[in-house]
Amino acid sequence: MNHIIDTLREIFYYLGQYKARTFMTMFGLIWGTITVIVLLSFGVGVERQMSKNMHGMGDGIAILWPNRTSQPFKGYGRDRQIRFLEEDATLLKGEIKEIEYCSPEYGRWGVPIRVGDKINKTNVGGAIPEYGPMRNLWPESGGRWLNELDIRDRKRVAFIGNKIKDLLFGEKVDAVGKMIYIGDSPFIVIGVMREKTQPSSYTTRDQDRVVIPASTFSSYFGNRYINNIIYKPRDARDAKFIQQRIYEVLGKKYVFDPKDKEALSIWDTTEMDKFLFYFSLGMKIFLGLIGVITLTVGGIGLANIMYVVVQERTREIGIRRAVGARKKHILGQFILESFFIIGFSAIIGFVVAVLLLQVLSMLPIEEYVGKPVLNLPVAVISIFVLSMIGFFAGYFPSRKASRLVVVDCLRY
């Protein structure tokens, strides 16, 4: 214990003797630590924001549209229009066990929605209860989403987006239980969508939409055919297999070649998740490399300083060896000194980086690049990089010091 205390006293003494040199060495390490943490934290923030944007439309869903055939099959010519019926969603879910949820979707654009003298023309959709959770249509407190009774009784109820609610009723008015007119018919508002981030959509952003029961939609508007089908796999890894089975099941019903990929259109949003994963991984590696290179430069500066320290203290090393100090004692002292410098620098760098992240998180940048996040993996990676650089920066000068010949040191 006394040996360690004496060693620490010596370290403080030598660092105090060369304040400017110590400061410049520590500055490079502090700056490198800040760079690693801030860049990796921004990488995590960008990944989360991109994921949030992509999943605003739904988590792991796929949208299926009918199209036209591109080749003749069993006596039918090419360019034949395929149209979906509402029961096709039930057929797919029954035939393909890998599908967890499946919902038909009606849609009509430019339908006037009116409350008093306020009117807006928007997209009105028709769906079943499974549709809401797939599309992240969660109601605000006090409201609800569609249920089976709404479908069975063809109730004239509506689930409305938060923006269209503000337009028709105002921001401070509770719209649940109130009446809106869709076309010329009254509907009761049963829920208002909880605000969410959704930069993309295949129809209209949900904040501006109105959704009513599918059975009510078909009877009110007289639609026989649905616009599309939404489904969600139980396991995203089965996405390709499910697509193949969809072509087989619907090809058998509507008599088209299952290999005719033009007959149907499928937008599998899990492909965006794959892109996001690899893009984010590449971005974090790139940002991490920049930070590591910056930190390595600081480590090289530390190694150079340690070599200078060994050179300056050659005679002292010889005296220590002459009075009985072993090589491992000399080696340990210089490694401890380098770790002390890098450890103290890392603490300062961590504190400054955290404060900087707090300041940056208050800026209005979340919508564009997300909010920088200092999570456990970032901290672990930073500590690992610092430890490795500290070890190598101190080991080689220390090894040189421990291998010096005693007589040569005393003559120095």
N, C-alpha and C positions, 0 to 999 in steps of 0.2 A: 504493500500500500504506500509506504514512504517513498519507494522507488518511483512509483507512478506520479506521486505529488512532486517529487524533485524534477522528474522529466517535464511535467507540465510547466513548472516554474521556469525551466530553461527555455521551453518553447516560447513562453510569454516574453522572456527576456530578449531572445534573439529577434522576435517579431517587433518588439519595441525599439530595438536598436536600428532597424531599417524600416521605418514607418512608410515612407513613400513607396519603396519596393513592395512591401507587403500589401499596401492599398491597391497598387496597380495589378498585382497578381490576383487579389481577391475580386477586384472589379470585373476582370474578364470572366471569372467563374460565376459571379453574381449575375452578370448580364446573360451568360449562357443558360443559367438556371431559369431566369425569367423567360428567355426565348423558348426553351423547351416546354415549359408549363403553359405559357400563353398560347403558343401555336397548337399544341395538342388539345388544349381546352377549346380553342376555336374549332378545331377539327370535329370534336364531339358535338359542339353546339350546331355546326352546320349539318352534321348527319341527322341529329334529332329534328331540326327544323325541316329538312328535306323529307324525312319520314312522316312528320306531322302533315306536311303539305300533300304528300302522295296519298296518305291514308284518310284525308278528309272526305273522299268519295266512298271509302269503305276499306276494310282490312281483308286482303287476300281474296277479293271477289273477282269474278269474270262476267263480262257482259256478252250475251249471245244475240246476234241479229240474223234474221232471215235474209237471203240474198237471191241471186239468180244462178241457175245451173250453167255450167260452162261446157258440158258435153252431153251427148245423147245417152239415154239409158233405158233399156227394156221398152223400146218403142216410143218413148217420149223424146222430143227434140231438145236441143240446147236452148239456153236463154229463157228457161221457164221460171217464173216467179214463185218462190217459196214463201208461204205465209204461216205464221204461228197462231195457234189457238191457246186459250187460257189453260186448257188441260194438259198442254205439252209440258209445262213445268212439273206437274204431278207425275207425268210419264217418265221424265228424265230422272227425277228423284227416286222413283220406284225401281227403275231399271239399272241405275248406276249407284251402287251402295257407297261409292267413294264421295258422293255429293252430300254435304251436311245440310245445307239450306238451298232452297230454290224457289224463286218467285216470278210470276209473270209481271209484266209492267206495261200498262197503257200510258199513252201520252198524247196530249193535244196542246198545240201552241196558239198563243194569241187569244186565249179565253178571257173575257172581261171578269174581273173580280171586283165587287163593289161593296162599300159600306157607306151609306148615306150618299154624300156628293163626292166621295173619294173613290176613284176607280183606277185599276191597273190591269193591263193585259199581260198575262204571263203564261207559264206552262202549268197545266193541270195534269197530274199523274194518277193512275189507279194501281193499287198494289194490295198485297195480302200481309198479314202480320209478320211473316218471316222477312219481309223486305226491309223493315226499319232497322233491326239490329245489324243486318249486312251493310247497310248504307250509312251507319252511324247517325241515324235520325233519332236522337234522344230528346225527350220532351223536357221543357223547363218545369220547375217545381209547380205542382198544382194541375198539370195536364197529363195526358197519356197519349200513347200511340194506338193504332188500329188494333182491334181484337176480333176474335172469331164471330162474335154476335154481330158486329158491324158488317161482316161479310155475309153472314147467313140471312140477316134481315134487310140487307141492302140499305143500310141507314144513310141518311144524308148528313154525314159528319165529315169534318175536314181537319187535317193536320197541316198547319201553315208554317212557312219559314219565318225566321225572326225579322228579316228586313221588310218583308211584305206586311208583317204584323205591325211594325213601326209606322209604315206608310199609311195603313188603313185605320189604325186605332191610336197611334201615338206611342211614344216610348214608355210612358208611365202608366198606361192603361193595361189592365189584365184582360186579355182577349178570350180566355177560356170560358166557355159557356155562352159567348155572344154569337150573334148571327152575321154571316156574310152571304152575299149573293154571288153564285157562280153562274154566269149567264143571267137567266131570269129566275133561278130557283134558289131558295134559302137553304143554307147549310149551317150546322152548329159547329163551332170551333171546339175541338176536344183537346188540342194540344198545340203548343208553339215550340218550334225546334230550338234546342239549346245552341247558342252561338258556337260555331266551329270554324276552323281554317280549311278552306277548300278553293285552291287556286284553279282547279281544273274540273271539268264536267263533260259528260257526253250528251247532255240535254241543256238544262239550265241549272245554275248553282242552287243548291237546296234552300239557301236563305231566301230565294225569290220564288220558290215553288209552292204549290198547294197539292196535297196528296189526299185522295179519297179512296174508299174501299173499291176494289176491282169490280165487284159485282154491281155496285152503284154506278161506276163509270160506264160499264158496258150497257146497262139499261138506260142510263140518262143520255149518253151520247150516241147510243145505237151502234157501237163498235163491235164487230164480230171478231176481228183479228187484233192481237196484241202487238205492241211495237217491238218488244224484245224480252229476253229472259235474263234474270240475274241469278247466279249460283255461286256457292262457296264450297270449295273442297274441304273434306275433313283434314287432309294433309296436303300441304302445298306441293309436296314431291310427286303427288299423283296427277298433277295438272295436265301433263301430256297424255297420260292414259285416259283421263276423263274426256279430253277433247276428241280423242279417237273414238271413244264409246258414244259420244254425242252424235258424231257423224254416222255411226252405225245405226243407232236407235232411230234418229230422225230420218236417215236415208231409207230405212225400211218402211217407215210410216208414209213419207212423202215421195217415195220411189225415185231416189236419185243415187248416183254412185257415191259410196262412202269415201272414195278417194278424190271426189270432186271438191276441192277445198274452196272453190268459189261459191258453192251453194250456200255456205254459212260464213258469217264473220264473227270471230271471237276475239275480244280484247281481254287478255289475262293480265290483271294488274300485278300478279306475283312476279311477272317479268320485270316490272319496275323495282320491286324489292331486290331482285338479283342485281340489277344495274346499280341501285343505291348502295348495296353492300360492297361491290367491287370498286365503285367510284369513291365511296367514303374510305375504304381501306387504302386505296392508292393515294388519296389526298392526305390521310393521316400519316402514311409512310413518308410522303414527300415533306410535309410540314415537320414531322419528327426528325427527318434527316437534316433539315436546315438547322433545327435547334441543336441536334447532336453535334453537327459540324461546328456551330458557334461555341458549344461547350467544350469540344475537343481542342479548339484553338486556345481556350482558357487553360485547359489541362496541359497543353504543350508549354504554355507560359509558366505554369507551375513546375513542370519537370525541369525546364531550363533554370529556373530560380533555385530548385533543389540541387542541381548540379553545381551551381555557383556557391551555394551554402556548403556543400561537401568540400569544394575547393578551398573556401575560406577557413573551414574548420579542420583542415587536414592535420595540423599539429595537435589540436585538441583530441582528435580521434586516436592519434598515436599515443598520447599520454594515457587515454582511457584504456587502450589495449595493453599498454605497458603495466598498468596497475591491476590488470586481471579482467577487464571487460571482455566478454565473448563477442563473436561476430553477430550472434543473434540479438545481443543487446544493442549493438550499433544499428543493425538492420531495423529492429523494432522502433528505436527512437526516431529515426528519420521517416519511417512509414507513418508513425503516429503523428509526427509534425505535419506531414503532407495531408493526412486525413483531418487533422485539426483545422488546417487552413480551408480545405474544401468543405468540411462540415459546417464551419462557421459561415462560409460564403453561401452554402446551400440554404441555411436557415434564413439568412437575410434575403436571399433570392426568393425563397418560398413566401415569406411575408410580403415582400414587394409585389410579387406576382399575384397573390390573393387580393391585395388591395387594388391592384390594377384591374383585375377581373371584375371586382365589385364596381369600380368606376365605369368600366366598359359595358357592364350589364345594365347600367342605368341609361345608356344612350338608346335612341330609337332605331336600333339595328336588328332587332329580333326577327322582324318580318322578312329581312333579306338574307342575313347570315346566321340567324339564330342567336341564342344567348350562350356565351362561352361557359363551359361547365368543367370544373375541377373535380373529376370523379376518382374513384379508387384506382382504376387501371392507369390513369394519367400520373397519379402520385407514385404508384409502384414503379412504372417505367422511368420516371424522373429520378427516383432514388437509386434504381439499378444502374442507370447510366452514370450518375454522379459517383457511385461507389466504384464502378469499373475504372472510370477516368482517374479517380483519386488513387486507386491501387496502383495502376500502371505509372501514373505520374510520380508516385513516391517510391515504387519498388526498385526501378532501375538505378536511380541515383543512390538509393539506400544500399543496394547490392554492391555498387562501386565503392561506397564508403566502407562497408564491412570487409571488403577484400583488399583494402590497402595494406601494404606491408608496414609493420610497426617501425622498423628502422628508418625507412624512407619518410614516414610521417614525421618522425622526430627530427630528421634532418631538414624538413621543408621550411 
